[in-house]
Amino acid sequence: MKKLLFGTILLALVLVFPIPTMARVSISIPPPIVFAAPPVLIVLPDTYVYVVPDVDADIFFYNGWWWRLWEWRWYRSRYYNRGWGYYNTVPSFYFDVDPGWRGYYRNSNWYGHRWDYERIPNQRLQQNWKSWQNNRRWERQGTWGVQSYKPRPQQQRQELRNQRQQQYQRRPEVQHPQRQPQVQQPRQEPQERVQQPQKQEQEHQIQQPQQSHPRHGKPERGEEEKQDRK
């Protein structure tokens, strides 16, 4: 009896708890990126944001997480090649990322200064990123590899963050998901389909009495017999 009761409770839990999981499945997961070897990263000046420069996808490493922007939705994982989970807002570090960093990387030039960026293997980054951030390594040693470059003052960096945030919110790709509630319109179709038979029934009821009236111009059966007798 106890085993039966335990089995019933277990079955109820299995049926109930997958419901939130099913709701999360509606957000699609980005396709995996195949790496022949663990990626090499660079650190962006004025930040502690690391990027993977050798792939077309926007993949970042920041504060112990891998971050990926795909179809204007954000995902994060503890691994660079799997385990992506949907992140329902824009991560705070993203507005510190200069949108032109790929061009600066290709030209080895950061705002008119030679940029001798350091290519950091993933294993080394995983071992040191936290101590580098706590010790402010990139300010104290080489200013991110940019020759004769002075980091921007904090007030200027904050103003730049605000500008990038406003530009991001004005992008059509970002605003488009907000228009999706209009998809609810097709739900009205079943109501129209239900009303159509009602209209047909009403029309049929209106026409039906007209068909039941006797045709004008012909006498009734009793009158016909009287005429024959005469």
C-alpha positions in Angstrom: 0.0 0.0 0.0 2.8 2.4 0.9 4.6 1.6 -2.4 1.4 2.3 -4.3 0.9 5.6 -2.5 4.6 6.6 -3.1 4.2 5.8 -6.8 1.1 7.9 -7.1 2.8 10.9 -5.5 5.9 10.5 -7.7 3.7 10.3 -10.9 1.9 13.5 -9.8 5.1 15.3 -9.3 6.4 14.3 -12.8 3.2 15.5 -14.3 3.1 18.8 -12.5 6.7 20.0 -12.5 7.5 19.8 -16.2 5.0 22.6 -16.9 7.5 25.5 -16.3 10.1 23.6 -18.3 7.7 23.4 -21.3 7.2 27.2 -21.1 10.9 27.8 -21.4 11.2 25.6 -24.4 9.3 28.2 -26.5 12.6 30.2 -26.6 14.8 28.6 -29.2 18.4 27.8 -28.4 21.2 29.1 -30.6 22.9 26.6 -32.9 26.2 25.3 -31.6 29.5 26.6 -32.9 32.1 23.9 -33.6 35.6 24.8 -32.4 38.5 22.8 -33.6 40.3 23.8 -30.4 39.4 25.9 -27.3 39.0 29.6 -28.5 41.6 32.3 -28.1 40.3 35.6 -26.7 41.3 39.3 -26.5 40.4 41.9 -23.9 38.7 45.0 -25.0 40.3 48.3 -23.9 38.6 50.2 -21.1 36.8 47.0 -20.0 37.3 43.5 -18.6 35.2 42.0 -21.3 36.9 39.3 -23.4 35.8 38.5 -26.9 36.4 35.7 -29.4 37.7 37.5 -32.5 38.1 34.5 -34.8 34.4 33.6 -35.2 31.7 35.7 -36.8 29.2 35.2 -33.9 29.3 37.6 -31.0 30.7 35.5 -28.1 31.9 37.2 -25.0 33.4 36.2 -21.7 32.7 38.3 -18.7 32.7 37.7 -14.9 32.9 33.9 -15.2 30.2 33.5 -17.8 30.2 33.0 -21.6 27.7 35.3 -23.3 26.2 35.0 -26.8 24.0 37.3 -28.8 21.8 35.5 -31.3 18.8 36.8 -33.1 18.8 39.8 -30.7 18.3 37.6 -27.7 21.0 36.9 -25.1 22.2 33.6 -23.8 24.8 32.6 -21.3 26.6 29.4 -20.3 29.5 28.2 -18.2 30.9 26.6 -21.4 31.9 28.2 -24.7 30.4 25.6 -26.9 27.3 24.2 -25.1 24.7 24.7 -22.3 23.3 28.0 -23.5 20.4 29.3 -21.4 18.1 32.2 -22.3 18.9 35.5 -20.5 15.9 37.7 -20.5 17.7 41.1 -20.5 20.8 42.8 -21.9 23.8 42.1 -19.8 25.3 45.2 -18.2 28.7 44.8 -19.7 27.5 45.0 -23.3 27.2 48.8 -23.3 30.9 49.0 -22.5 31.6 47.1 -25.7 32.7 49.4 -28.6 30.6 48.4 -31.6 33.6 48.9 -33.9 35.9 46.6 -32.1 36.3 44.1 -35.0 37.6 46.8 -37.3 40.0 48.0 -34.7 41.1 44.4 -34.2 41.8 43.9 -37.9 43.8 47.1 -38.1 45.6 46.7 -34.8 44.6 50.2 -34.1 42.5 51.6 -31.2 41.3 55.2 -31.9 44.5 56.2 -33.6 46.9 54.3 -31.3 48.7 51.1 -32.1 47.0 48.2 -30.4 49.3 45.3 -29.6 46.5 43.1 -28.2 47.4 40.0 -26.4 45.8 36.7 -27.6 44.8 34.8 -24.5 44.2 31.0 -24.6 41.0 29.9 -22.9 42.8 27.8 -20.3 44.9 30.7 -19.1 41.9 33.0 -19.0 39.9 30.6 -16.9 42.8 30.4 -14.4 43.4 34.1 -14.1 40.4 36.2 -15.1 39.2 36.8 -11.5 42.6 37.8 -10.1 43.2 40.1 -13.2 39.9 41.8 -12.5 40.6 42.2 -8.7 44.1 43.5 -9.3 43.2 45.8 -12.2 45.8 44.2 -14.3 45.0 45.8 -17.6 45.2 49.3 -16.3 48.5 48.7 -14.5 50.3 46.7 -17.1 50.3 48.1 -20.6 46.8 49.7 -20.7 45.3 46.8 -22.7 48.2 46.8 -25.1 47.3 50.2 -26.6 50.4 52.4 -27.1 50.3 55.8 -25.4 46.7 55.4 -24.6 45.1 56.9 -21.6 41.9 55.3 -20.2 38.8 57.4 -20.5 37.6 59.2 -17.3 34.7 57.5 -15.5 32.3 60.3 -16.4 33.1 60.0 -20.1 32.7 56.2 -20.0 29.3 56.6 -18.3 28.1 59.0 -21.0 29.3 56.7 -23.7 27.4 53.8 -22.0 24.2 55.8 -22.1 24.6 56.7 -25.8 25.2 53.1 -26.7 22.2 52.0 -24.7 19.9 54.5 -26.5 21.3 53.4 -29.8 20.7 49.8 -29.0 17.0 50.4 -28.0 16.3 52.2 -31.2 17.4 49.3 -33.4 14.6 47.8 -35.4 15.8 44.3 -34.6 15.4 45.0 -30.9 12.0 46.7 -31.2 10.5 44.0 -33.5 9.9 41.4 -30.7 7.6 43.9 -29.0 5.2 43.8 -31.9 4.6 40.1 -31.6 1.4 40.3 -29.5 -0.4 41.2 -32.7 -0.2 37.5 -33.6 -3.2 36.9 -31.3 -5.5 38.2 -34.1 -6.0 34.8 -35.7 -7.9 33.6 -32.6 -11.0 35.5 -33.9 -11.3 33.2 -36.9 -13.2 30.5 -35.0 -15.8 33.0 -33.9 -16.4 34.1 -37.5 -16.7 30.5 -38.6 -19.3 29.9 -35.9 -21.3 32.9 -36.9 -21.5 31.9 -40.5 -23.8 28.9 -40.0 -26.0 31.0 -37.8 -26.5 33.5 -40.6 -27.2 30.6 -43.0 -29.8 29.2 -40.6 -31.5 32.6 -40.3 -31.6 33.1 -44.0 -33.0 29.6 -44.4 -35.7 30.3 -41.7 -36.6 33.5 -43.6 -36.9 31.7 -47.0 -38.8 28.7 -45.6 -42.1 30.4 -45.0 -42.1 31.7 -48.6 -41.9 28.1 -49.9 -44.8 26.9 -47.8 -47.3 29.5 -49.3 -49.6 28.1 -52.0 -48.9 29.3 -55.5 -51.2 32.2 -56.5 -53.6 31.8 -59.5 -54.6 28.2 -58.8 -57.8 27.3 -56.9 -57.8 25.0 -54.0 -58.9 21.4 -54.3 -62.4 22.0 -52.9 -63.1 24.8 -55.4 -61.9 22.6 -58.3 -64.6 19.9 -57.3 -67.3 22.5 -57.3 -66.5 23.7 -60.7 -66.5 20.1 -62.1 -70.0 19.5 -60.7 -71.3 22.6 -62.4 
